[in-house]
């Protein structure tokens, strides 16, 4: 990945994050959303936007539907804000890495507490 593509990915991530905080009125996007990363194709035609969503499975599904339906809105706003020859088409994908990390941490804490109780029992 070139430095230019990395900068573009960061810029798109920041702009979409700001729009989610201030401009999007869709009630399906009311849960806690975080744009974790953006991967733009080398030809700059497509961008995968990875989103971490905290909430129940139903809320996550609704949020993904809301993001998919708002992709045109995000695209138009990015065209207005960024001066690029070609604005990539956006597709949103769920990123469960934050939840997986939290699960691993809870397992580690559980193992540590079990070790502590075993030491006390000896």
C-alpha positions in Angstrom: 0.0 0.0 0.0 1.4 3.4 -1.0 1.7 6.3 1.4 -0.9 8.2 -0.6 -3.4 5.3 -0.2 -2.8 5.2 3.5 -3.4 8.9 3.8 -6.6 8.6 1.8 -7.8 5.7 4.0 -7.1 7.7 7.2 -8.9 10.8 5.7 -12.0 8.8 4.7 -12.1 7.1 8.1 -11.9 10.5 9.9 -14.5 12.1 7.7 -17.0 9.3 8.0 -16.5 9.2 11.8 -17.2 12.9 12.0 -20.3 12.5 9.9 -21.6 9.7 12.1 -21.1 11.9 15.2 -22.8 15.0 13.8 -24.9 14.6 10.7 -26.5 11.2 10.3 -30.1 11.2 11.6 -30.8 7.5 11.0 -32.1 6.0 14.3 -30.6 2.7 13.3 -27.2 4.3 13.8 -27.9 5.3 17.3 -25.8 2.6 18.9 -22.1 2.9 19.6 -20.3 2.7 16.2 -16.5 3.0 15.6 -14.9 3.2 12.2 -11.9 0.9 12.8 -10.2 1.2 9.3 -10.7 1.8 5.6 -9.1 -0.2 2.9 -9.1 1.4 -0.5 -8.4 -0.6 -3.7 -5.3 0.3 -5.7 -7.3 1.8 -8.5 -9.3 4.0 -5.9 -12.6 2.7 -7.2 -13.7 0.9 -4.0 -13.2 1.4 -0.3 -14.1 -1.1 2.4 -15.1 0.6 5.6 -14.7 -1.6 8.6 -17.1 -0.8 11.5 -17.1 -2.0 15.1 -20.6 -2.0 16.6 -21.3 -2.5 20.3 -24.8 -3.8 21.1 -27.0 -6.8 20.7 -27.0 -8.9 17.5 -30.2 -7.2 16.4 -28.8 -3.7 16.9 -25.7 -4.7 14.9 -27.8 -5.9 12.0 -29.9 -2.8 12.0 -26.8 -0.6 12.2 -25.3 -2.4 9.2 -28.5 -2.0 7.3 -28.5 1.7 8.2 -24.9 2.1 7.0 -25.6 0.3 3.8 -28.6 2.6 3.1 -26.6 5.7 4.0 -23.6 4.8 1.8 -24.8 7.2 -1.0 -25.1 10.0 1.6 -21.6 9.4 2.8 -20.3 9.2 -0.8 -21.9 12.6 -1.7 -20.6 14.3 1.5 -17.1 12.9 0.8 -17.2 14.3 -2.7 -18.1 17.7 -1.3 -15.4 17.7 1.4 -12.5 16.0 -0.4 -11.0 17.2 -3.7 -10.3 13.9 -5.4 -10.5 13.0 -9.1 -12.4 9.8 -8.2 -14.2 9.1 -5.0 -14.3 5.4 -4.2 -17.6 3.6 -3.8 -18.1 2.7 -0.1 -19.0 -0.7 1.2 -19.4 -1.3 4.9 -18.2 -4.4 6.7 -18.5 -5.5 10.3 -15.2 -5.7 12.3 -15.5 -7.8 15.4 -11.9 -7.4 16.5 -12.7 -5.1 19.5 -15.3 -7.6 20.8 -12.9 -10.5 20.3 -10.1 -8.6 22.2 -12.5 -7.9 25.0 -13.5 -11.6 25.2 -9.8 -12.6 25.3 -9.1 -10.1 28.1 -12.1 -11.5 30.1 -10.7 -15.0 29.6 -7.3 -13.9 30.7 -8.8 -12.3 33.8 -10.7 -15.5 34.6 -7.6 -17.6 34.3 -5.7 -15.2 36.5 -8.4 -15.2 39.2 -8.5 -19.1 39.0 -4.8 -19.2 39.6 -5.1 -16.8 42.5 -7.8 -19.0 44.2 -5.7 -22.1 43.6 -2.7 -20.4 45.3 -4.8 -19.4 48.3 -6.2 -23.0 48.6 -2.8 -24.6 48.8 
